[in-house]
Every structure is written in structure tokens, then in C-alpha cells.
Amino acid sequence: MKKRTNFYVKATVIAVLSTFLLNDVVLAHSGGTNSDGCHTNKKTGVYHCHKK
């Protein structure tokens, strides 16, 4: 029984850490690019393109 509980604790810790570590990757860019992969940064007003 202890081995099963240990597994669930480790799986939960890995899932929580993965969520926090991958959060920046998922939220890094909100999209909104045009057909050329470019957009205007709303905060700075700078127009730039992303590599395809």
C-alpha cells in the first residue's frame, strides 16, 4: 500500500511542477499574428515578425 501512495505522491508532484514550468511556454505569446507572422506589440507599439 505504501508503494502505491508513494507513486501517487510522486505523480502529483511531477504534474504540479510541470504545470508551473510549462506555464511560461504556453503563455509566452497570445497570437494575433497576420499571414506573414507579424503583429504590433500592444505595450510598446513596435511592429515585429516571428520566425516560421
C-alpha positions, 0 to 999 in steps of 0.5 A: 500500500505504501508503494502505491501512495508513494507513486501517487505522491510522486505523480502529483508532484511531477504534474504540479511542477510541470504545470508551473514550468510549462506555464511560461511556454504556453503563455509566452505569446497570445497570437494575433499574428497576420499571414506573414507572422507579424503583429504590433506589440500592444505595450510598446507599439513596435511592429515585429515578425516571428520566425516560421 
